[in-house]
């Protein structure tokens, strides 16, 4: 009977490392974070970036929005016939004097929206 246990013991020890390895692989798969939704878009997102129309503009005039606490209204020259009117939430971050004649990046092909009554 002693010889039988010795004969089966090496087989068990061979199986244990395999089981441990499989268990470890399952744990690693479970611990690996699922790819974010944006990661798939980022992999093939070159098309999205090329659709953005980013222009450098200069703030010609800026003023405090009459009704909103966090908005400035600006006229920004981006090289078109007339300056664009844009509202920005920069009031908590910049003084009004710092906004004048500042160069900014403008997303020129976004849909116009009303921000607290100001068409931006």
Backbone as numpy.savetxt, mean C-alpha at the origin, in Angstrom:
# Nx Ny Nz CAx CAy CAz Cx Cy Cz
11.90 -63.84 22.37 11.09 -62.65 22.37 11.95 -61.39 22.37
13.12 -61.49 22.95 14.01 -60.34 23.00 14.53 -60.03 21.60
14.79 -61.07 20.83 15.29 -60.87 19.48 14.25 -60.20 18.59
12.97 -60.50 18.80 11.91 -59.91 17.99 11.84 -58.39 18.20
11.97 -57.94 19.43 11.90 -56.50 19.68 13.09 -55.79 19.07
14.24 -56.47 19.08 15.40 -55.84 18.46 15.21 -55.72 16.96
14.55 -56.72 16.36 14.34 -56.69 14.93 13.34 -55.61 14.53
12.31 -55.40 15.32 11.31 -54.40 14.98 11.74 -53.00 15.40
12.63 -52.89 16.33 13.06 -51.59 16.80 13.70 -50.72 15.71
14.60 -51.26 14.89 15.17 -50.42 13.84 14.12 -49.92 12.85
13.11 -50.70 12.56 12.06 -50.24 11.64 11.30 -49.07 12.24
11.02 -49.14 13.55 10.32 -48.04 14.21 11.16 -46.77 14.20
12.47 -46.95 14.43 13.32 -45.76 14.44 13.44 -45.16 13.06
13.33 -45.98 12.03 13.34 -45.46 10.67 12.06 -44.67 10.38
10.94 -45.12 10.93 9.67 -44.44 10.68 9.56 -43.14 11.47
10.12 -43.12 12.64 10.00 -41.93 13.47 10.62 -40.69 12.81
11.82 -40.75 12.24 12.33 -39.55 11.58 11.46 -39.11 10.41
10.90 -40.07 9.66 10.01 -39.70 8.55 8.78 -38.99 9.08
8.21 -39.52 10.16 7.01 -38.90 10.73 7.34 -37.52 11.26
8.50 -37.40 11.91 8.90 -36.10 12.43 9.10 -35.10 11.30
9.71 -35.57 10.21 9.96 -34.69 9.06 8.64 -34.23 8.45
7.69 -35.17 8.28 6.39 -34.82 7.72 5.65 -33.85 8.63
5.74 -34.10 9.94 5.08 -33.24 10.91 5.68 -31.83 10.86
7.02 -31.77 10.74 7.71 -30.48 10.67 7.30 -29.71 9.42
7.19 -30.41 8.29 6.78 -29.77 7.04 5.37 -29.21 7.15
4.46 -29.96 7.79 3.09 -29.48 7.98 3.07 -28.23 8.85
3.89 -28.24 9.89 3.95 -27.08 10.78 4.49 -25.86 10.04
5.50 -26.05 9.20 6.06 -24.94 8.45 5.06 -24.37 7.47
4.28 -25.26 6.83 3.25 -24.79 5.90 2.18 -24.01 6.65
1.80 -24.50 7.83 0.78 -23.82 8.61 1.28 -22.48 9.13
2.57 -22.41 9.47 3.13 -21.18 10.02 3.42 -20.14 8.94
3.57 -20.58 7.71 3.87 -19.64 6.61 2.67 -18.74 6.39
2.88 -17.41 6.34 1.75 -16.50 6.13 1.17 -16.65 4.73
-0.14 -16.51 4.66 -0.80 -16.56 3.36 -0.43 -15.31 2.58
-0.24 -15.42 1.28 0.10 -14.22 0.51 -1.03 -13.21 0.57
-0.68 -11.97 0.74 -1.67 -10.90 0.82 -2.31 -10.68 -0.55
-3.49 -10.13 -0.53 -4.19 -9.87 -1.79 -3.39 -8.92 -2.66
-2.71 -7.98 -2.04 -1.91 -7.03 -2.78 -0.65 -7.63 -3.36
-0.20 -8.73 -2.78 1.04 -9.36 -3.28 0.84 -9.89 -4.69
-0.33 -10.47 -4.94 -0.61 -10.97 -6.29 -0.69 -9.81 -7.27
-1.29 -8.73 -6.84 -1.39 -7.56 -7.71 -0.03 -6.93 -7.92
0.81 -6.97 -6.88 2.14 -6.37 -6.99 3.01 -7.15 -7.97
2.82 -8.45 -8.00 3.63 -9.27 -8.91 3.36 -8.89 -10.36
2.11 -8.65 -10.69 1.77 -8.26 -12.05 1.24 -6.85 -12.11
1.64 -6.01 -11.15 1.08 -4.68 -11.02 1.75 -3.62 -11.86
2.66 -4.00 -12.74 3.31 -3.00 -13.59 2.31 -2.27 -14.46
1.26 -2.96 -14.88 0.26 -2.32 -15.73 -0.47 -1.21 -14.97
-0.73 -1.44 -13.68 -1.44 -0.45 -12.88 -0.58 0.80 -12.71
0.70 0.64 -12.47 1.59 1.79 -12.27 1.66 2.63 -13.54
1.69 2.01 -14.68 1.81 2.77 -15.93 0.53 3.54 -16.24
-0.58 3.20 -15.60 -1.84 3.92 -15.85 -1.91 5.22 -15.06
-1.07 5.39 -14.05 -1.09 6.60 -13.25 -0.45 7.74 -14.04
-1.11 8.90 -14.01 -0.58 10.09 -14.65 -0.10 11.02 -13.53
1.16 10.86 -13.15 1.73 11.65 -12.06 2.49 12.83 -12.66
2.11 14.04 -12.21 2.74 15.25 -12.72 3.29 16.08 -11.57
4.34 16.81 -11.86 4.89 17.75 -10.88 4.19 19.08 -11.10
3.69 19.64 -10.02 3.02 20.93 -10.12 3.54 21.88 -9.06
3.14 23.14 -9.18 3.53 24.16 -8.21 2.26 24.80 -7.67
2.18 24.89 -6.35 1.01 25.52 -5.73 1.07 27.02 -5.98
0.12 27.51 -6.76 0.06 28.92 -7.09 -0.60 29.70 -5.95
-1.65 29.11 -5.40 -2.39 29.77 -4.32 -2.97 28.70 -3.42
-2.93 28.93 -2.13 -3.52 28.00 -1.17 -4.31 28.79 -0.13
-5.40 28.20 0.32 -6.22 28.85 1.34 -6.87 27.77 2.20
-7.31 28.19 3.38 -7.95 27.29 4.33 -9.38 27.03 3.87
-9.79 25.78 3.88 -11.17 25.44 3.52 -12.10 26.04 4.56
-13.19 26.63 4.11 -14.10 27.36 5.00 -14.83 26.45 5.99
-15.14 25.23 5.58 -15.96 24.36 6.43 -15.20 23.20 7.06
-14.09 22.79 6.49 -13.38 21.61 6.99 -12.19 22.02 7.85
-11.96 21.27 8.92 -10.86 21.57 9.84 -9.51 21.09 9.34
-9.49 20.08 8.46 -8.22 19.48 8.06 -7.85 19.71 6.60
-8.62 20.51 5.89 -8.38 20.66 4.45 -7.82 22.02 4.08
-6.91 21.99 3.12 -6.49 23.18 2.38 -7.07 23.06 0.99
-7.35 24.19 0.36 -7.73 24.24 -1.05 -6.56 24.89 -1.77
-6.18 24.31 -2.90 -5.04 24.84 -3.63 -5.34 24.98 -5.12
-4.73 25.96 -5.71 -4.66 26.06 -7.17 -3.26 25.60 -7.53
-3.17 24.54 -8.35 -1.87 23.95 -8.66 -1.64 24.01 -10.16
-0.51 24.59 -10.55 -0.13 24.69 -11.95 0.62 23.42 -12.33
0.01 22.62 -13.23 0.65 21.39 -13.71 0.97 21.48 -15.19
1.03 22.71 -15.73 1.39 22.91 -17.13 0.21 22.91 -18.07
-0.99 23.02 -17.57 -2.19 23.10 -18.42 -2.59 24.57 -18.56
-3.63 24.83 -19.34 -4.07 26.21 -19.57 -4.45 26.92 -18.27
-5.18 26.22 -17.43 -5.60 26.80 -16.15 -5.11 25.91 -15.01
-4.85 26.52 -13.86 -4.42 25.71 -12.71 -5.56 24.79 -12.24
-5.18 23.66 -11.68 -6.17 22.72 -11.14 -6.51 23.11 -9.71
-7.79 22.95 -9.35 -8.23 23.15 -7.98 -8.22 21.80 -7.28
-7.45 21.72 -6.21 -7.30 20.45 -5.49 -7.42 20.72 -4.00
-8.14 19.84 -3.32 -8.22 19.89 -1.86 -7.31 18.82 -1.30
-6.62 19.15 -0.21 -5.72 18.19 0.42 -5.90 18.23 1.93
-5.66 17.10 2.56 -5.77 17.00 4.01 -4.46 17.29 4.71
-3.76 18.31 4.27 -2.44 18.61 4.81 -2.44 19.66 5.91
-3.58 20.16 6.27 -3.65 21.24 7.25 -3.03 20.88 8.60
-3.19 19.65 9.10 -2.53 19.32 10.37 -1.00 19.21 10.25
-0.48 19.13 9.03 0.94 18.87 8.83 1.76 20.07 8.36
1.12 21.04 7.70 1.83 22.19 7.14 1.11 23.47 7.50
1.88 24.54 7.70 1.31 25.87 7.87 0.93 26.41 6.49
-0.03 27.30 6.44 -0.50 27.86 5.17 0.65 28.55 4.42
1.52 29.22 5.14 2.65 29.92 4.50 3.60 28.92 3.82
3.72 27.73 4.38 4.62 26.72 3.82 4.06 26.09 2.54
2.78 26.26 2.30 2.15 25.66 1.12 2.39 26.50 -0.14
2.56 27.79 0.01 2.71 28.68 -1.13 3.98 28.36 -1.92
3.85 28.26 -3.25 4.96 28.02 -4.18 5.69 26.69 -3.97
5.11 25.78 -3.24 5.71 24.47 -3.01 5.45 23.57 -4.21
6.45 22.77 -4.56 6.27 21.78 -5.64 5.64 20.53 -5.05
4.67 19.97 -5.78 3.94 18.80 -5.30 3.73 17.83 -6.46
3.45 16.58 -6.12 3.08 15.58 -7.11 1.57 15.50 -7.18
1.04 15.47 -8.39 -0.41 15.46 -8.60 -0.76 14.22 -9.41
-1.74 13.46 -8.94 -2.30 12.36 -9.72 -3.33 12.98 -10.65
-2.96 13.17 -11.90 -3.76 13.98 -12.81 -4.93 13.23 -13.43
-4.98 11.92 -13.33 -6.07 11.20 -14.00 -7.03 10.55 -13.01
-7.13 11.09 -11.80 -8.13 10.59 -10.86 -9.46 11.29 -11.10
-10.52 10.60 -10.77 -11.87 11.14 -10.95 -12.09 12.30 -9.98
-12.68 13.38 -10.46 -12.96 14.55 -9.61 -14.04 14.21 -8.59
-13.85 14.70 -7.35 -14.82 14.47 -6.27 -15.04 15.75 -5.50
-16.16 15.83 -4.85 -16.45 16.95 -3.96 -15.98 16.59 -2.56
-15.13 17.44 -1.99 -14.66 17.26 -0.61 -15.21 18.42 0.19
-16.20 18.15 0.97 -16.88 19.14 1.81 -17.27 20.36 0.98
-17.87 20.09 -0.17 -18.37 21.17 -1.01 -17.37 21.77 -1.97
-16.12 21.33 -1.96 -15.09 21.85 -2.85 -14.78 20.77 -3.88
-14.97 21.09 -5.16 -14.69 20.12 -6.22 -13.19 19.98 -6.42
-12.69 18.81 -6.19 -11.25 18.57 -6.27 -10.96 17.53 -7.32
